[in-house]
Amino acid sequence: MQQQSVVDALDLRIHGMSCTACATRIERAVGKLAGVSGVSVHYAAKSAYITYSPEQTAPAAIIERIGQLGFQAFLYGKDEAGDMELDSLRVRVFVSVLFTLPLLWTMAHHYEWLRGIPVPLLIQEPLLQFVLAAIIQFFIGMPFYFGAFYALRERIANMDVLVAIGTTAAFAYSYISMMKGGPLYFETSAVVITAVLLGKLLEASASARVMKESDSFASLQATEAIVMRGGSRERVPLVRVRVGDQLIAAVDEPLPADGVIIEGHSTFDESFLTGESALVARSAGDHVYAGTIVRGHELRIRVTALGQATMLSRIAALTRQAQSTKSSIGRKVDRISGIFVPVMLLLSVCTLLLWLLWLEPGSWGTASIHALAVLLAACPCALGLAAPISLVLATGKLARRGIVMKEAGALERLAQLDTIVLDKTGTLTEGKPALTEVSALSGSPSAMLRLAASAEAGSQHPFAAAIKNAARRAGLVIPVSASFQSFPGKGIEAIVDGKRIEIGNAGFAAERGWQINRILLRFAERREAAGETVIYAAVDGECAGAFAFTDQVKRTSTEAVSAIAEEGIRLLLATGDHLSAALSVAETTGIARTDVHASMLPEHKAELIRKLQAEGRVTAMVGDGWNDAPALAAADVGIAMGGGTEAALDAGHMTLLRSRLTGIYEALQISRLTVRNIRQNLGFALLYNVVVIPFAAFGGIEPWMAGTAMALSSVSVVLNALRLNGQMNRFLRRRGQV
């Protein structure tokens, strides 16, 4: 059998991108490297998520390739250039504005209604205007030339190409006019570069605010820890802490690592993990997580995970992964952006020919000015920012609510849902069933419970936990079992005291050919009529007993089902439990009896999902991530109920770290707000280009006006995305979640 190759993921910060075409260029180039299986570069977040085979390539080679393209790449957490890039941009804008203002003053000579403004003779000096414009063009604007060079070398045209060609043409036209003694237009190229830089500064500042809004996990990561060494306390850097060390969890400080409490009890603020502001009591034996904050008394913990292995780091990494991936809207926009610049270059040439050959034949000056205006009005950035910047905000907001998205597309599909399939145990119910009664055909119920607890020792199923807890409370001595086997959605088998013990549901019993005694059948009918779940046990192939369990419906389930149904979404219940127990839960929560599917195996749930999809429904599956894994994978959106457990992070397209269905309603509303905001952004970006470019082509606006409008269009998209943050906050505030 061929061994499956290992795939690693690389989480990078990228600096030096000027527009979404730069992100596309990185994706194409890095995607061609040997061993790279996936590349997603996010212009708005300045990030990249790359999957690769460590057997074929190394992170250093990927980072080097990005550097060859003219960008800087850093491993997440080792970003050394983020603030420097913004500071450098501020300096360039300041100098550019300082040198452009005198040139703007000279514009009074170009417009009749400004002729009354006095212009000093020094500023009118052609040589001074030439020097000021040259400094802006070839020093302040030099990064545009570098960006254009790297882009054209990769056979891609980006915004740098538009700016470099447009401003160079404007500068050259002004220089030729100066040499001929004609009017000077040096302010055109200078104003465009200044406007573009100012727009990029506003965009970068707003984007930085977006990223800060979306990623608050870094502030929860401690850099030091109080460690017990030789019976005394010692505060040390976190890098010196090891798994197994004993730490002191200080009051009002975030925990530096995941661990288990070994001494003390206290209350914790776990809002980053579950989205709930209420404090949670924790005591010896309980798991606690990095980033949670002790609010009561200090206690002692044993470290179980550090660094990237902590729950905090995994949630942050998954959120960054979601922010770096692209939705279907984003991919379509990227395809449009990929051809946008070449099309605009062609349109600029057409404008030149239109004026030169038809509108004002032979007038090279007029034709060139209008062609430049078209070139400078074109804005691919507004289009490219429309989707990703809103998705970054939404995924960050959801993560702080304990709702972890793994891909941007899942958020988009969530907004389109019309059907949700719900598991029962752990989804609608607490997932902590209690054993209510044991029936044994021979021997005592305690003896049957003892055998069952031993057989279930290796099982993680909630019913197994209930059996083991009941045996422990009864003070039974549990023998060691052997040859444990699990049959997902059916039952288990093990050897106890030399006997083959099998435990499972009615379907498992029928499959094994057990003959169920009338006593056990009446027991099952009675307990199931009360809404309880019954499973059977066999000894050496003979059905010997039955167990009844009750599992309370969560208080929030009824509220969530009602709220989701009001949104016009159909809810179905699909469970492996008996029909009576399923109908009881459905009646409590408000799910229609006709939408209840009982006695279903994991593969049956997946078949139900595919059947609904074949009917044209956009379907979500909500389950625990274990038995429901096939259905979670098959659904348009697989939602794993985590209950704060790390295992749930590996299941589905999104995870609810706190097992409450109200989180789905919140995610649904936020996804709809986000998609609406993206459509607004796209509408604005398209409207801008549709309106401004024809105006530029037919002489409605000057080149410097076109360049300024282009710079401000992307800023408007970012500001509209920031408006989404306020909308999400207002929605959560109405629900009492902010």
C-alpha positions in Angstrom: 0.0 0.0 0.0 1.4 3.4 -1.0 2.2 5.6 2.0 0.3 8.9 1.9 2.6 11.9 1.8 2.6 14.4 4.7 1.2 17.9 4.0 2.2 20.9 6.1 0.7 24.4 6.1 2.6 27.7 6.1 1.0 30.8 7.5 2.8 34.0 6.2 2.5 37.7 6.4 3.2 39.4 3.0 4.4 43.0 2.6 4.8 45.0 -0.6 1.5 44.1 -2.3 -0.1 47.1 -4.1 -3.4 45.4 -5.3 -5.1 42.1 -5.8 -3.1 41.4 -9.0 0.0 41.1 -6.7 -1.8 38.5 -4.7 -2.6 36.6 -7.9 1.0 36.8 -9.0 2.2 35.3 -5.8 -0.4 32.5 -6.1 0.7 31.6 -9.6 4.4 31.7 -8.9 4.4 29.8 -5.6 1.8 27.4 -6.9 4.4 26.2 -9.5 6.9 25.2 -6.9 7.4 21.4 -6.4 5.4 20.0 -3.5 3.1 23.1 -3.2 -0.5 21.8 -3.3 -2.4 25.0 -2.4 -1.8 28.7 -2.3 -4.3 31.4 -1.1 -3.0 35.0 -0.8 -5.2 37.6 0.8 -4.4 41.2 -0.3 -6.6 42.9 2.4 -5.1 40.8 5.2 -1.6 40.9 3.8 -1.4 37.2 4.4 -0.9 33.8 2.6 -1.9 30.3 3.5 0.2 27.7 1.7 -0.1 23.9 1.9 3.0 22.0 0.8 4.9 18.7 1.1 7.9 19.0 3.4 9.5 16.1 1.5 9.6 18.2 -1.7 10.1 21.8 -0.6 10.9 23.8 2.5 9.4 27.0 4.0 12.6 28.9 3.3 12.3 28.1 -0.4 8.8 29.4 -0.5 9.7 32.6 1.3 12.7 33.0 -1.0 10.4 32.6 -4.1 8.1 35.3 -2.8 11.1 37.5 -2.3 12.1 37.0 -5.9 8.7 38.4 -6.9 9.5 41.7 -5.1 7.7 41.1 -1.9 8.6 40.4 1.7 7.3 37.3 3.5 7.5 36.5 7.2 6.3 33.6 9.3 3.2 34.6 11.3 4.4 36.0 14.7 7.8 37.0 13.3 6.6 39.9 11.2 9.3 42.5 11.3 8.1 44.9 8.6 4.4 45.6 9.2 4.8 48.8 11.2 7.8 49.8 9.1 5.9 49.6 5.9 3.1 51.8 7.2 5.7 54.3 8.6 7.5 54.4 5.3 4.2 55.1 3.5 3.5 58.0 5.9 6.9 59.5 5.1 6.4 59.1 1.4 2.9 60.8 1.6 4.3 63.7 3.7 7.1 64.4 1.3 4.9 64.0 -1.7 2.3 66.4 -0.4 5.0 68.9 0.5 6.4 68.9 -3.0 3.0 68.7 -4.7 1.4 71.8 -3.0 3.5 74.3 -5.0 2.6 72.5 -8.2 -1.1 72.6 -7.3 -0.8 76.3 -6.8 0.2 76.6 -10.5 -3.0 75.0 -11.5 -4.7 78.4 -11.1 -3.3 79.3 -14.5 -5.2 76.4 -16.2 -8.7 77.3 -15.1 -10.5 80.6 -15.9 -12.4 80.6 -12.6 -9.1 80.4 -10.7 -7.2 83.1 -12.6 -7.7 85.6 -9.8 -5.5 83.6 -7.4 -2.0 85.1 -7.4 0.9 82.7 -8.2 4.4 83.6 -7.1 6.9 84.0 -9.9 9.3 81.5 -8.3 6.6 78.7 -8.5 6.0 79.6 -12.1 9.6 78.9 -12.9 9.6 75.9 -15.3 12.8 74.4 -13.9 11.5 74.4 -10.3 8.3 72.7 -11.4 10.4 70.1 -13.4 12.6 69.4 -10.3 9.7 69.1 -7.9 7.8 66.8 -10.3 10.9 64.7 -11.0 11.6 64.1 -7.3 8.0 62.9 -6.8 8.0 60.9 -10.0 11.4 59.1 -9.7 12.1 59.0 -6.0 8.8 59.1 -4.2 7.2 57.1 -7.0 10.1 54.6 -7.5 8.3 51.7 -5.7 5.7 51.9 -8.5 8.4 51.2 -11.0 9.8 48.3 -9.1 6.3 46.9 -8.7 5.6 47.3 -12.4 8.9 45.7 -13.3 8.3 42.6 -11.1 4.8 42.3 -12.4 5.6 42.5 -16.1 8.5 40.1 -15.6 5.9 37.6 -14.5 3.6 38.6 -17.4 1.0 40.1 -15.1 -0.2 43.7 -15.1 -1.2 45.3 -11.8 -2.0 48.7 -10.4 1.7 49.6 -10.3 1.8 49.1 -14.1 -1.2 51.5 -14.5 0.4 54.2 -12.2 3.9 53.8 -13.7 2.7 54.1 -17.3 0.2 56.8 -16.6 2.3 59.1 -14.5 5.4 58.6 -16.7 3.4 59.5 -19.8 2.0 62.6 -18.0 5.5 63.6 -16.8 7.0 63.1 -20.3 4.2 65.1 -21.9 4.8 67.9 -19.5 8.6 67.8 -20.2 8.1 67.9 -23.9 5.6 70.8 -23.6 8.2 72.7 -21.4 10.9 72.2 -24.0 8.6 73.6 -26.7 7.8 76.6 -24.5 4.2 75.4 -24.1 1.9 75.3 -21.0 3.2 73.2 -18.1 1.3 70.2 -16.7 3.8 68.8 -14.2 1.1 68.9 -11.5 -0.7 66.1 -13.3 1.8 63.3 -12.6 2.6 64.7 -9.1 -1.0 65.0 -8.0 -1.8 61.5 -9.2 1.2 59.9 -7.4 0.3 61.9 -4.2 -3.4 60.9 -4.5 -2.6 57.3 -5.0 -0.2 57.3 -2.1 -2.7 59.1 0.1 -5.3 56.6 -0.9 -3.0 53.7 -0.1 -2.2 55.2 3.3 -5.9 55.6 4.2 -6.6 52.1 2.9 -3.6 50.6 4.8 -4.7 52.5 8.0 -8.3 51.3 7.7 -7.1 47.8 6.8 -4.9 47.7 9.9 -7.9 48.7 12.0 -9.9 45.9 10.3 -7.1 43.3 11.1 -7.0 44.6 14.7 -10.8 44.1 14.9 -10.5 40.6 13.4 -7.6 39.2 15.4 -7.6 39.9 19.2 -6.0 36.6 20.0 -2.4 37.9 20.1 -3.2 40.1 23.1 -4.3 37.0 25.0 -0.9 35.2 24.6 1.3 35.6 27.6 5.0 35.8 27.2 5.9 34.8 30.8 4.8 32.2 33.3 5.2 31.6 37.0 6.8 28.1 37.3 7.3 26.0 40.4 11.0 25.1 40.6 12.5 23.4 43.6 9.5 24.3 45.8 9.7 28.0 45.0 8.1 30.3 42.4 10.0 31.6 39.5 8.8 33.9 36.7 10.4 32.8 33.5 10.0 33.5 29.8 7.4 31.2 28.2 10.0 29.6 25.9 11.6 28.0 29.1 8.4 26.3 30.1 7.9 22.6 29.2 5.0 20.2 29.1 4.6 18.6 32.5 5.8 21.7 34.4 3.7 23.1 37.2 2.5 26.7 36.8 0.9 29.2 39.1 -2.2 30.7 37.5 -2.2 34.2 38.8 -5.4 36.3 39.3 -6.3 38.6 36.4 -3.6 37.3 34.1 -4.2 35.1 31.0 -3.0 31.5 31.3 0.2 31.0 29.4 -0.5 27.4 28.5 -3.2 24.7 28.3 -3.2 22.5 31.4 -5.1 20.5 34.1 -5.8 22.0 37.5 -3.9 20.0 40.2 -4.6 22.3 43.2 -7.2 25.0 44.0 -10.5 26.2 42.6 -11.4 29.4 40.9 -13.6 31.2 38.4 -12.4 31.8 34.8 -13.2 34.2 32.1 -13.4 31.9 29.0 -15.1 34.4 26.7 -12.5 34.1 24.0 -13.2 30.3 23.9 -16.9 30.2 24.1 -18.1 33.8 23.5 -19.8 33.8 26.8 -19.1 36.6 29.3 -20.3 34.7 32.4 -17.5 33.4 34.6 -17.1 29.6 34.8 -16.1 27.7 37.9 -13.1 25.3 37.6 -11.5 23.0 40.1 -8.9 20.2 40.5 -9.1 17.8 37.5 -10.6 20.3 35.1 -8.9 21.3 31.8 -8.1 25.0 31.4 -6.8 26.8 28.3 -4.2 29.4 27.4 -5.7 32.9 27.1 -8.5 32.3 29.7 -8.2 34.6 32.7 -8.4 33.7 36.4 -10.8 35.9 38.2 -11.2 34.3 41.6 -8.2 32.7 43.4 -4.8 31.7 42.1 -4.3 27.9 41.5 -1.8 25.4 40.3 -1.9 23.7 36.9 0.1 21.0 35.1 1.0 22.0 31.6 -0.4 19.8 28.8 0.2 22.0 25.7 2.4 25.0 24.8 2.9 27.4 21.9 1.2 26.4 18.7 -0.4 23.3 20.3 -2.6 25.3 22.6 -6.3 25.8 22.0 -5.7 29.5 21.7 -3.1 29.1 19.0 -5.2 26.6 17.1 -8.2 28.8 17.0 -6.1 31.8 15.9 -4.4 29.7 13.2 -7.8 28.4 11.9 -9.2 32.0 11.9 -6.2 33.2 9.9 -6.6 30.2 7.6 -10.2 31.2 7.0 -9.2 34.8 6.4 -6.6 33.7 3.8 -8.9 31.4 1.9 -11.3 32.8 -0.7 -15.0 32.6 -1.2 -16.6 31.9 -4.6 -17.3 35.6 -4.9 -13.7 36.4 -4.2 -12.5 33.9 -6.8 -14.8 35.3 -9.5 -13.6 38.9 -8.6 -10.0 37.7 -8.8 -10.6 36.4 -12.4 -12.1 39.8 -13.3 -9.2 41.6 -11.7 -6.7 39.4 -13.6 -7.9 40.8 -17.0 -8.9 44.3 -15.7 -5.5 46.0 -16.2 -4.8 44.7 -19.7 -8.4 45.7 -20.7 -7.9 49.2 -19.3 -4.6 49.6 -21.1 -6.4 48.6 -24.4 -9.2 51.0 -23.6 -6.7 53.8 -23.0 -5.2 53.2 -26.4 -8.7 53.2 -28.0 -9.4 56.5 -26.3 -6.2 57.9 -27.7 -7.1 56.8 -31.2 -10.8 58.0 -30.8 -9.7 61.6 -30.1 -6.8 61.5 -32.5 -8.7 60.2 -35.5 -12.3 61.3 -35.0 -13.1 63.7 -32.2 -10.1 66.1 -32.6 -8.1 64.7 -35.5 -4.4 65.4 -35.2 -4.6 66.8 -31.7 -2.0 64.7 -29.9 -2.1 66.8 -26.7 -5.9 66.4 -26.2 -5.9 62.8 -27.1 -3.0 62.0 -24.8 -4.6 63.8 -21.8 -7.9 61.9 -22.2 -6.0 58.6 -22.7 -4.1 59.3 -19.5 -7.3 60.0 -17.6 -8.7 56.6 -18.6 -5.5 54.9 -17.5 -5.5 56.7 -14.2 -9.2 56.3 -13.5 -9.1 52.5 -13.7 -9.2 50.9 -10.3 -8.8 47.1 -9.8 -8.2 47.5 -6.1 -11.7 48.5 -5.1 -13.0 45.3 -6.8 -10.3 43.2 -5.2 -11.0 44.5 -1.7 -14.8 44.1 -2.0 -15.1 40.6 -0.6 -11.9 39.8 1.4 -12.0 42.7 3.8 -15.6 42.0 4.9 -14.8 38.3 5.3 -11.8 39.2 7.5 -14.0 41.2 9.8 -16.7 38.6 10.0 -14.5 35.6 10.7 -12.7 37.5 13.4 -15.9 38.6 15.0 -17.3 35.0 14.9 -14.1 33.6 16.4 -14.5 35.9 19.4 -18.0 34.5 19.8 -16.6 31.0 20.0 -17.6 30.2 16.4 -14.5 29.2 14.4 -14.7 29.3 10.6 -12.2 27.2 8.6 -12.8 28.7 5.2 -14.3 31.9 3.8 -16.5 29.9 1.5 -18.3 28.3 4.4 -19.4 31.8 5.6 -20.7 32.6 2.1 -22.6 29.3 1.9 -24.0 29.8 5.4 -25.8 32.9 4.2 -27.6 30.8 1.5 -28.8 28.0 3.8 -32.3 26.8 3.5 -32.1 23.5 5.3 -30.3 22.4 8.5 -30.0 18.8 9.7 -29.5 18.4 13.4 -28.1 15.5 15.3 -29.8 14.8 18.7 -27.3 13.8 21.3 -25.0 16.7 22.2 -26.6 18.9 19.7 -30.2 19.4 20.8 -29.6 17.7 24.1 -26.9 18.2 26.7 -24.9 15.3 25.4 -24.5 14.0 29.0 -27.0 11.2 29.3 -27.7 9.7 32.7 -28.4 6.0 33.2 -32.0 5.8 34.6 -32.5 2.0 34.8 -30.9 -1.4 34.1 -32.8 -4.5 33.3 -31.1 -7.9 33.5 -32.6 -11.3 32.6 -30.3 -13.2 35.0 -28.3 -12.0 37.8 -28.5 -8.6 39.4 -28.6 -5.2 37.5 -25.4 -4.4 39.3 -23.6 -7.4 37.8 -24.9 -6.4 34.3 -23.7 -2.8 35.0 -20.3 -4.1 36.1 -19.8 -6.1 32.8 -21.0 -3.2 30.7 -18.7 -0.6 32.4 -15.8 -2.9 31.8 -16.7 -3.4 28.1 -17.2 0.3 27.6 -13.9 1.3 29.1 -12.4 2.1 25.7 -15.4 4.0 24.4 -15.8 7.8 24.2 -19.6 7.6 23.5 -21.8 9.6 25.8 -23.8 6.4 26.7 -20.5 4.7 27.6 -19.6 7.6 29.9 -23.0 7.4 31.6 -22.6 3.6 32.2 -19.1 4.1 33.6 -20.2 7.0 35.9 -23.1 4.9 37.2 -20.8 2.0 38.0 -18.4 4.4 39.7 -21.1 5.9 41.9 -22.3 2.4 42.8 -18.8 1.6 44.0 -18.4 -1.4 41.7 -15.0 -3.0 41.1 -14.5 -2.9 37.3 -12.5 -5.7 35.7 -10.1 -5.1 32.9 -11.5 -5.7 29.4 -9.6 -6.8 26.3 -10.1 -7.0 22.5 -12.2 -3.8 22.4 -13.9 -3.0 19.1 -16.1 0.0 18.2 -18.8 0.0 15.5 -19.7 3.7 14.9 -23.4 4.4 15.2 -24.1 0.8 16.3 -22.3 -0.5 19.3 -19.1 -2.0 20.8 -17.7 -5.4 21.6 -15.1 -6.5 24.2 -13.9 -9.5 26.2 -14.6 -9.3 30.0 -13.8 -12.2 32.4 -13.4 -14.5 29.4 -16.9 -13.6 28.1 -17.8 -11.7 24.9 -19.8 -8.7 25.9 -21.6 -6.8 23.1 -23.6 -3.6 23.7 -25.5 -1.6 21.1 -28.8 -0.3 19.8 -31.7 -2.2 18.3 -30.2 -2.2 14.9 -27.0 -3.6 16.2 -29.0 -6.3 18.0 -30.8 -7.2 14.9 -27.6 -7.3 12.9 -26.0 -9.7 15.4 -29.1 -11.9 15.4 -29.9 -11.5 19.1 -33.3 -12.9 20.3 -34.6 -10.1 22.6 -36.7 -11.5 25.5 -40.3 -10.2 26.0 -39.3 -8.8 29.4 -36.6 -6.6 27.7 -39.0 -5.6 24.9 -41.6 -4.4 27.5 -38.8 -2.6 29.4 -37.8 -0.9 26.2 -41.4 0.1 25.3 -42.0 1.6 28.7 -38.8 3.6 28.8 -39.0 4.8 25.2 -42.6 5.9 25.7 -41.1 8.2 28.4 -38.7 9.6 25.8 -35.7 7.7 27.0 -33.2 5.8 24.9 -32.6 2.1 25.3 -29.6 0.0 24.3 -29.1 -3.7 24.7 -26.3 -6.0 26.0 -25.4 -9.5 25.0 -23.2 -12.1 26.7 -21.6 -14.6 24.4 -24.2 -13.8 21.7 -27.2 -14.1 24.0 -29.2 -10.9 24.8 -28.9 -10.6 28.6 -30.0 -7.0 29.5 -30.9 -3.5 28.6 -30.0 0.0 29.7 -32.3 3.1 29.6 -30.9 6.7 29.4 -32.3 10.1 29.6 -30.7 13.2 28.1 -32.0 16.7 28.9 -32.8 19.0 26.0 -30.6 22.1 26.3 -32.4 25.2 27.4 -31.1 27.1 24.4 -32.1 24.5 21.8 -35.8 25.5 21.8 -34.9 29.2 21.5 -32.5 28.5 18.7 -34.8 26.2 16.7 -37.6 28.8 16.9 -35.3 31.7 15.8 -33.8 29.7 12.9 -37.2 28.5 11.7 -38.4 32.2 11.7 -35.7 32.8 9.1 -37.4 30.5 6.7 -35.0 27.6 7.2 -36.3 24.0 7.4 -34.9 22.0 10.4 -34.7 18.2 10.4 -33.7 15.9 13.2 -31.5 12.9 12.2 -30.4 10.6 15.0 -29.3 7.0 15.6 -31.7 6.8 18.6 -35.1 5.1 18.6 -38.1 7.0 17.0 -39.8 7.5 20.4 -36.8 9.3 21.9 -36.3 11.4 18.7 -40.0 12.4 18.6 -39.9 13.4 22.3 -37.0 15.8 21.6 -38.6 17.1 18.4 -41.8 17.9 20.3 -39.9 19.7 23.0 -37.9 21.8 20.6 -40.6 22.5 18.0 -39.3 20.3 15.1 -42.1 18.8 12.9 -42.7 15.1 13.4 -42.5 14.7 9.6 -38.9 16.0 9.7 -37.7 13.4 12.2 -35.4 10.6 11.0 -34.5 8.0 13.6 -32.4 4.9 13.8 -29.9 6.3 11.4 -26.3 5.2 10.9 -23.6 7.7 10.1 -23.8 6.7 6.4 -27.5 7.2 6.4 -27.1 10.8 7.6 -24.7 11.4 4.7 -27.2 9.9 2.3 -29.9 12.2 3.7 -27.7 15.2 3.1 -27.0 14.2 -0.5 -30.7 13.6 -1.1 -31.5 17.1 0.1 -28.8 18.6 -2.0 -30.1 16.7 -5.1 -33.4 18.5 -4.4 -31.6 21.8 -4.8 -31.3 22.6 -1.1 -28.3 24.3 0.4 -27.8 22.2 3.5 -25.9 22.3 6.8 -25.3 19.4 9.1 -24.8 19.9 12.8 -23.3 17.2 14.8 -20.6 16.2 17.3 -17.8 15.6 14.8 -17.4 11.9 15.6 -20.2 9.7 14.4 -21.5 12.5 12.2 -18.2 13.0 10.3 -19.4 11.6 7.0 -22.5 13.9 7.0 -20.4 16.9 8.1 -18.1 16.4 5.2 -21.0 15.9 2.7 -22.9 19.0 3.8 -22.5 22.4 2.2 -21.7 23.6 5.7 -20.6 21.1 8.3 -21.0 22.5 11.8 -19.3 20.6 14.6 -20.6 21.1 18.2 -17.4 21.4 20.2 -18.3 21.9 23.8 -14.9 23.5 24.2 -13.1 20.4 23.1 -10.0 20.5 20.9 -11.1 17.4 18.8 -14.1 19.4 17.4 -11.7 21.8 15.7 -10.8 19.0 13.3 -14.3 18.4 12.1 -16.6 20.2 9.7 -16.3 23.6 8.0 -17.0 25.5 11.2 -17.0 24.7 14.9 -19.1 26.0 17.8 -16.7 25.8 20.7 -19.7 26.2 23.1 -22.3 23.6 22.3 -25.3 25.9 21.9 -27.4 26.1 18.8 -27.9 29.9 19.3 -24.4 30.2 17.9 -25.7 28.9 14.6 -28.4 31.7 14.6 -25.7 34.3 15.3 -23.4 32.9 12.6 -26.3 32.9 10.2 -27.2 36.5 10.8 -23.6 37.7 10.6 -23.0 35.7 7.4 -26.0 37.4 5.8 -24.8 40.9 6.9 -21.4 40.0 5.5 -22.6 38.9 2.1 -24.9 42.0 1.9 -21.9 44.2 2.7 -19.8 42.4 0.0 -22.5 43.0 -2.6 -22.6 46.6 -1.6 -18.8 46.8 -2.0 -18.9 45.1 -5.4 -21.7 47.3 -6.5 -19.8 50.5 -5.6 -16.6 49.3 -7.2 -18.4 48.3 -10.4 -20.4 51.5 -10.4 -17.3 53.6 -10.0 -15.6 52.1 -13.0 -18.7 52.1 -15.1 -19.3 55.8 -14.4 -15.8 57.3 -14.1 -14.0 55.6 -17.0 -16.5 56.9 -19.7 -16.2 60.4 -18.2 -12.5 60.2 -18.4 -12.6 58.8 -22.0 -14.8 61.7 -23.2 -13.0 64.5 -21.5 -15.3 64.9 -18.5 -12.5 64.8 -15.9 -8.8 65.7 -15.9 -6.1 63.1 -15.3 -5.3 64.3 -11.8 -9.0 64.1 -10.9 -9.2 60.5 -12.3 -6.1 59.5 -10.3 -7.6 61.0 -7.1 -10.9 59.3 -7.6 -9.2 56.0 -8.3 -7.3 56.3 -5.0 -10.4 57.2 -3.0 -12.6 54.4 -4.4 -10.7 51.6 -2.6 -10.8 53.7 0.6 -14.6 53.9 0.3 -14.8 50.1 0.0 -12.7 49.7 3.2 -14.8 52.2 5.1 -18.0 50.4 4.0 -16.5 47.2 5.3 -15.8 48.9 8.6 -19.5 49.8 8.7 -20.1 46.1 8.7 -18.4 45.9 12.1 -20.9 48.3 13.6 -23.8 46.4 12.1 -22.5 43.1 13.7 -22.0 44.8 17.0 -25.5 46.2 17.0 -27.0 42.8 16.2 -25.0 41.1 19.0 -25.9 44.0 21.4 -29.6 43.4 20.8 -29.0 39.7 21.8 -27.1 40.8 24.9 -23.9 39.3 23.5 -21.7 42.4 23.5 
